[in-house]
């Protein structure tokens, strides 16, 4: 009945599988595609035990919305970040971005607007938040096989639920950084 604790390598594989099999199809239904920038990541980044997935969609007002997911062997989180950029000059197709280097958008101050959906949308200090301690996308420890399966299913359900309401995170991001001014100018 007792099971050895999940290793970092197993944890990385479990979290990556959840993202690929369950989250990517939801984001695709919401209009997100693999980022067309030639410097974007979509998968493992070398042998450092990190997976990074950059997905984006083009919205009206020429806003490019990014969902960047980072899965690392160093922790047990699925870290999903949202960010958006106003593109100048205006473009009509996402695929016309394929010759552009994404690093010019990901440098400060643009990367300062990137928000981690588990922490950065919490009002007040995260350490005093119940959401931070109990609702983060983290694979918790378990010591039995049944507990391990339960924790994996819980992480999968929480991840799907948060990604399913990704629009609310973008709405909060727009409200915080006053993107309405861009759309109305």
MARBAKOL-811976 format. One record per atom (N, C-alpha, C): y, z, x; residue in three letters. Coordinates in steps of 0.2 Angstrom, whole numbers, padded with zeros to 4 digits, always signed. Last residue first. Example, Ala and Ser with C-alpha at 12.3 -4.5 7.8 and 13.67 -1.06 7.14 Angstrom:
% residues 2
-0011+0035+0064SER;-0005+0036+0068SER;+0000+0039+0064SER;-0028+0039+0066ALA;-0022+0039+0062ALA;-0016+0039+0066ALA;
END
This chain:
% residues 185
+0272-0143-0039UNK;+0278-0146-0035UNK;+0277-0154-0035UNK;+0262-0137-0045UNK;+0267-0139-0050UNK;+0273-0142-0046UNK;+0252-0134-0036UNK;+0250-0138-0041UNK;+0256-0141-0045UNK;+0259-0125-0028UNK;+0257-0131-0025UNK;+0256-0136-0030UNK;+0261-0114-0037UNK;+0267-0117-0034UNK;+0265-0124-0031UNK;+0248-0110-0038UNK;+0251-0113-0044UNK;+0257-0117-0042UNK;+0244-0102-0027UNK;+0243-0109-0027UNK;+0246-0113-0033UNK;+0247-0089-0023UNK;+0251-0092-0027UNK;+0250-0100-0026UNK;+0237-0080-0017UNK;+0241-0084-0013UNK;+0246-0089-0016UNK;+0232-0073-0029UNK;+0234-0070-0023UNK;+0239-0074-0018UNK;+0228-0084-0037UNK;+0233-0079-0039UNK;+0236-0075-0033UNK;+0218-0090-0030UNK;+0224-0094-0031UNK;+0230-0089-0034UNK;+0209-0080-0029UNK;+0211-0082-0023UNK;+0218-0086-0024UNK;+0205-0079-0043UNK;+0208-0073-0039UNK;+0212-0075-0033UNK;+0199-0092-0044UNK;+0205-0090-0048UNK;+0209-0084-0045UNK;+0188-0090-0036UNK;+0194-0095-0034UNK;+0200-0094-0038UNK;+0181-0081-0043UNK;+0184-0079-0036UNK;+0189-0084-0034UNK;+0178-0088-0054UNK;+0183-0082-0055UNK;+0185-0080-0048UNK;+0170-0098-0050UNK;+0176-0100-0052UNK;+0181-0094-0052UNK;+0158-0091-0047UNK;+0162-0093-0042UNK;+0169-0095-0044UNK;+0147-0086-0055UNK;+0154-0085-0057UNK;+0159-0086-0051UNK;+0136-0090-0048UNK;+0137-0093-0055UNK;+0144-0092-0058UNK;+0136-0082-0038UNK;+0138-0089-0037UNK;+0139-0092-0043UNK;+0132-0070-0043UNK;+0139-0070-0040UNK;+0141-0078-0039UNK;+0119-0073-0048UNK;+0125-0070-0053UNK;+0132-0071-0050UNK;+0113-0076-0036UNK;+0113-0081-0042UNK;+0119-0079-0046UNK;+0113-0063-0030UNK;+0116-0069-0027UNK;+0118-0075-0032UNK;+0106-0055-0039UNK;+0113-0054-0038UNK;+0116-0060-0035UNK;+0093-0062-0038UNK;+0097-0061-0045UNK;+0104-0060-0044UNK;+0090-0060-0025UNK;+0090-0067-0027UNK;+0094-0067-0034UNK;+0090-0046-0024UNK;+0095-0050-0020UNK;+0096-0057-0023UNK;+0079-0043-0032UNK;+0086-0041-0034UNK;+0091-0044-0030UNK;+0069-0050-0025UNK;+0070-0052-0032UNK;+0077-0049-0034UNK;+0069-0041-0014UNK;+0070-0049-0013UNK;+0072-0051-0020UNK;+0065-0029-0019UNK;+0072-0030-0016UNK;+0073-0037-0015UNK;+0052-0032-0024UNK;+0058-0030-0029UNK;+0065-0031-0026UNK;+0045-0034-0012UNK;+0046-0039-0017UNK;+0052-0038-0022UNK;+0047-0021-0007UNK;+0049-0027-0003UNK;+0050-0033-0008UNK;+0040-0013-0016UNK;+0047-0012-0015UNK;+0050-0018-0011UNK;+0027-0019-0014UNK;+0030-0019-0020UNK;+0037-0018-0020UNK;+0025-0015-0001UNK;+0025-0022-0002UNK;+0028-0023-0009UNK;+0036-0002+0005UNK;+0030-0004+0002UNK;+0030-0012+0001UNK;+0048+0001+0010UNK;+0043+0003+0014UNK;+0036+0001+0011UNK;+0064-0008+0013UNK;+0058-0005+0008UNK;+0052-0004+0013UNK;+0081-0011+0014UNK;+0075-0009+0016UNK;+0070-0007+0011UNK;+0090-0025+0006UNK;+0089-0018+0007UNK;+0082-0016+0010UNK;+0100-0037+0009UNK;+0093-0036+0008UNK;+0092-0029+0010UNK;+0115-0039+0000UNK;+0112-0037+0006UNK;+0104-0035+0004UNK;+0128-0042-0007UNK;+0122-0047-0006UNK;+0119-0045+0000UNK;+0133-0027-0015UNK;+0134-0032-0010UNK;+0127-0036-0009UNK;+0132-0017-0024UNK;+0132-0023-0027UNK;+0133-0029-0021UNK;+0133-0004-0018UNK;+0127-0006-0022UNK;+0127-0013-0024UNK;+0145-0002-0010UNK;+0139+0001-0008UNK;+0132-0001-0012UNK;+0154-0010-0016UNK;+0153-0011-0009UNK;+0146-0008-0007UNK;+0155-0005-0029UNK;+0152-0012-0028UNK;+0151-0013-0021UNK;+0160+0007-0027UNK;+0153+0007-0029UNK;+0151+0000-0028UNK;+0172+0011-0014UNK;+0170+0006-0020UNK;+0162+0007-0021UNK;+0176+0016-0003UNK;+0177+0020-0009UNK;+0175+0016-0015UNK;+0176+0006+0006UNK;+0172+0011+0007UNK;+0171+0016+0001UNK;+0186-0003+0003UNK;+0179-0005+0001UNK;+0175+0001+0002UNK;+0201+0003-0004UNK;+0197+0003+0002UNK;+0190+0001+0000UNK;+0207-0009-0017UNK;+0207-0003-0014UNK;+0202-0003-0008UNK;+0197-0020-0026UNK;+0204-0017-0026UNK;+0203-0010-0022UNK;+0188-0033-0019UNK;+0188-0026-0021UNK;+0195-0023-0020UNK;+0188-0045-0013UNK;+0190-0045-0019UNK;+0190-0038-0022UNK;+0182-0043+0000UNK;+0189-0045+0000UNK;+0192-0045-0007UNK;+0168-0041-0002UNK;+0172-0036+0000UNK;+0179-0037-0001UNK;+0160-0052-0007UNK;+0158-0045-0008UNK;+0163-0040-0006UNK;+0167-0064-0004UNK;+0167-0062-0011UNK;+0164-0055-0012UNK;+0179-0065+0008UNK;+0172-0063+0007UNK;+0171-0060+0000UNK;+0191-0077+0010UNK;+0189-0071+0007UNK;+0182-0070+0006UNK;+0203-0085+0020UNK;+0196-0085+0018UNK;+0194-0078+0016UNK;+0216-0084+0025UNK;+0215-0084+0017UNK;+0208-0084+0015UNK;+0215-0086+0038UNK;+0217-0079+0036UNK;+0217-0078+0028UNK;+0213-0099+0040UNK;+0207-0095+0040UNK;+0209-0088+0038UNK;+0227-0103+0040UNK;+0222-0105+0034UNK;+0216-0101+0034UNK;+0236-0101+0050UNK;+0235-0096+0045UNK;+0230-0097+0039UNK;+0221-0102+0061UNK;+0226-0098+0057UNK;+0232-0102+0056UNK;+0210-0115+0057UNK;+0214-0111+0061UNK;+0219-0107+0058UNK;+0203-0124+0048UNK;+0201-0117+0049UNK;+0204-0113+0054UNK;+0209-0136+0049UNK;+0210-0133+0043UNK;+0208-0125+0044UNK;+0205-0141+0061UNK;+0213-0140+0060UNK;+0214-0137+0054UNK;+0192-0141+0060UNK;+0195-0136+0064UNK;+0202-0135+0063UNK;+0187-0153+0054UNK;+0189-0147+0050UNK;+0192-0141+0054UNK;+0193-0169+0058UNK;+0190-0163+0061UNK;+0192-0156+0057UNK;+0188-0183+0048UNK;+0193-0178+0050UNK;+0190-0172+0053UNK;+0180-0192+0043UNK;+0183-0193+0050UNK;+0187-0188+0052UNK;+0177-0188+0030UNK;+0172-0188+0035UNK;+0174-0189+0042UNK;+0186-0189+0020UNK;+0187-0184+0024UNK;+0182-0184+0030UNK;+0182-0198+0010UNK;+0187-0200+0015UNK;+0188-0195+0020UNK;+0174-0191+0002UNK;+0170-0194+0007UNK;+0175-0197+0012UNK;+0182-0187-0009UNK;+0180-0182-0004UNK;+0177-0185+0003UNK;+0195-0197-0013UNK;+0188-0196-0012UNK;+0187-0191-0007UNK;+0209-0197-0013UNK;+0206-0198-0019UNK;+0199-0197-0019UNK;+0222-0187-0006UNK;+0217-0192-0005UNK;+0213-0192-0012UNK;+0239-0184+0001UNK;+0234-0184-0005UNK;+0229-0189-0004UNK;+0241-0180+0018UNK;+0243-0183+0012UNK;+0237-0183+0007UNK;+0237-0164+0013UNK;+0243-0168+0014UNK;+0241-0173+0019UNK;+0229-0152+0003UNK;+0228-0158+0008UNK;+0234-0162+0007UNK;+0227-0135+0003UNK;+0231-0141+0000UNK;+0231-0146+0005UNK;+0212-0126+0003UNK;+0217-0130+0007UNK;+0220-0135+0003UNK;+0203-0111+0001UNK;+0205-0117-0002UNK;+0211-0120+0003UNK;+0188-0101+0001UNK;+0194-0103+0004UNK;+0196-0110+0001UNK;+0175-0089+0001UNK;+0179-0094-0002UNK;+0186-0095+0001UNK;+0159-0084+0008UNK;+0167-0084+0008UNK;+0170-0090+0004UNK;+0146-0074+0008UNK;+0149-0080+0005UNK;+0156-0079+0005UNK;+0133-0068+0017UNK;+0140-0068+0017UNK;+0143-0074+0014UNK;+0120-0059+0015UNK;+0121-0066+0013UNK;+0129-0066+0012UNK;+0115-0047+0027UNK;+0119-0049+0021UNK;+0118-0057+0021UNK;+0109-0039+0037UNK;+0105-0041+0031UNK;+0109-0044+0025UNK;+0113-0044+0054UNK;+0114-0040+0048UNK;+0109-0042+0043UNK;+0109-0053+0063UNK;+0111-0047+0066UNK;+0113-0042+0060UNK;+0105-0065+0059UNK;+0100-0061+0060UNK;+0102-0054+0062UNK;+0116-0071+0045UNK;+0114-0069+0052UNK;+0108-0065+0053UNK;+0123-0083+0036UNK;+0117-0079+0036UNK;+0115-0077+0043UNK;+0137-0088+0027UNK;+0135-0086+0034UNK;+0129-0081+0033UNK;+0145-0101+0018UNK;+0140-0095+0018UNK;+0137-0094+0025UNK;+0159-0106+0011UNK;+0156-0105+0017UNK;+0151-0099+0017UNK;+0167-0116+0000UNK;+0162-0111+0000UNK;+0158-0111+0006UNK;+0183-0123-0003UNK;+0177-0122+0002UNK;+0173-0116+0000UNK;+0192-0135-0011UNK;+0189-0129-0011UNK;+0183-0128-0007UNK;+0207-0143-0009UNK;+0200-0144-0007UNK;+0197-0137-0006UNK;+0218-0150-0020UNK;+0216-0144-0017UNK;+0208-0145-0015UNK;+0225-0160-0027UNK;+0223-0161-0021UNK;+0221-0154-0017UNK;+0227-0157-0041UNK;+0232-0155-0036UNK;+0230-0156-0029UNK;+0209-0155-0044UNK;+0216-0158-0045UNK;+0221-0155-0041UNK;+0198-0153-0030UNK;+0200-0151-0037UNK;+0207-0155-0038UNK;+0183-0156-0021UNK;+0190-0158-0022UNK;+0192-0157-0029UNK;+0173-0145-0013UNK;+0174-0149-0018UNK;+0181-0151-0019UNK;+0160-0140+0000UNK;+0167-0141-0003UNK;+0167-0145-0009UNK;+0151-0130+0011UNK;+0151-0134+0005UNK;+0158-0134+0003UNK;+0143-0125+0025UNK;+0149-0127+0023UNK;+0149-0132+0017UNK;+0133-0113+0031UNK;+0133-0118+0026UNK;+0140-0119+0024UNK;+0124-0107+0045UNK;+0131-0107+0042UNK;+0131-0114+0037UNK;+0114-0095+0052UNK;+0114-0101+0048UNK;+0121-0101+0045UNK;+0109-0088+0068UNK;+0114-0089+0062UNK;+0114-0095+0059UNK;+0102-0087+0080UNK;+0100-0083+0074UNK;+0105-0083+0068UNK;+0105-0095+0090UNK;+0108-0089+0090UNK;+0106-0085+0084UNK;+0101-0108+0094UNK;+0096-0103+0094UNK;+0099-0096+0093UNK;+0111-0118+0083UNK;+0108-0117+0089UNK;+0103-0112+0088UNK;+0113-0114+0068UNK;+0118-0116+0073UNK;+0115-0114+0079UNK;+0106-0121+0053UNK;+0105-0117+0059UNK;+0110-0119+0064UNK;+0117-0128+0041UNK;+0110-0125+0043UNK;+0111-0121+0049UNK;+0129-0136+0042UNK;+0125-0135+0036UNK;+0118-0134+0039UNK;+0146-0137+0047UNK;+0139-0134+0048UNK;+0136-0135+0042UNK;+0158-0149+0052UNK;+0156-0144+0048UNK;+0148-0143+0050UNK;+0164-0160+0059UNK;+0163-0154+0063UNK;+0160-0148+0059UNK;+0166-0170+0050UNK;+0161-0171+0055UNK;+0160-0165+0059UNK;+0166-0166+0033UNK;+0170-0165+0039UNK;+0164-0166+0045UNK;+0160-0165+0021UNK;+0160-0171+0024UNK;+0163-0171+0031UNK;+0149-0151+0016UNK;+0156-0153+0018UNK;+0156-0160+0022UNK;+0139-0154+0002UNK;+0139-0153+0009UNK;+0146-0156+0012UNK;+0148-0151-0013UNK;+0144-0155-0009UNK;+0144-0152-0002UNK;+0150-0144-0029UNK;+0151-0143-0022UNK;+0146-0148-0019UNK;+0149-0145-0043UNK;+0153-0150-0040UNK;+0154-0149-0032UNK;+0140-0136-0049UNK;+0147-0134-0050UNK;+0152-0139-0046UNK;+0128-0141-0045UNK;+0130-0141-0052UNK;+0137-0140-0053UNK;+0129-0136-0032UNK;+0129-0143-0033UNK;+0131-0144-0040UNK;+0128-0122-0034UNK;+0134-0125-0031UNK;+0135-0132-0032UNK;+0114-0122-0038UNK;+0120-0120-0043UNK;+0126-0122-0040UNK;+0107-0127-0027UNK;+0107-0131-0033UNK;+0113-0129-0038UNK;+0111-0116-0018UNK;+0113-0123-0016UNK;+0113-0127-0023UNK;+0103-0105-0022UNK;+0110-0105-0023UNK;+0113-0112-0022UNK;+0089-0107-0021UNK;+0092-0105-0027UNK;+0100-0106-0028UNK;+0085-0112-0009UNK;+0081-0114-0015UNK;+0085-0112-0021UNK;+0095-0108+0001UNK;+0093-0115+0000UNK;+0090-0116-0007UNK;+0095-0094-0002UNK;+0101-0098-0002UNK;+0100-0105-0003UNK;+0082-0090+0000UNK;+0086-0088-0006UNK;+0092-0093-0007UNK;+0080-0094+0013UNK;+0076-0097+0008UNK;+0080-0096+0001UNK;+0089-0085+0020UNK;+0090-0092+0020UNK;+0086-0096+0015UNK;+0082-0073+0017UNK;+0089-0074+0014UNK;+0091-0081+0015UNK;+0070-0075+0024UNK;+0070-0073+0016UNK;+0077-0075+0014UNK;+0074-0077+0037UNK;+0070-0082+0033UNK;+0071-0081+0026UNK;+0080-0064+0040UNK;+0084-0071+0041UNK;+0080-0076+0037UNK;+0069-0056+0038UNK;+0074-0055+0034UNK;+0079-0061+0034UNK;+0061-0060+0049UNK;+0058-0061+0042UNK;+0064-0061+0037UNK;+0069-0057+0060UNK;+0067-0064+0059UNK;+0065-0065+0052UNK;+0069-0043+0058UNK;+0076-0047+0058UNK;+0074-0054+0057UNK;+0056-0037+0048UNK;+0059-0038+0054UNK;+0065-0042+0053UNK;+0053-0024+0036UNK;+0054-0031+0037UNK;+0058-0032+0044UNK;+0040-0012+0040UNK;+0047-0014+0038UNK;+0048-0021+0040UNK;+0024-0013+0034UNK;+0029-0012+0039UNK;+0035-0015+0037UNK;+0019-0004+0019UNK;+0020-0011+0023UNK;+0025-0009+0029UNK;+0006+0004+0010UNK;+0012+0004+0014UNK;+0013-0002+0018UNK;-0006+0000+0004UNK;+0000+0000+0000UNK;+0006+0000+0004UNK;
END
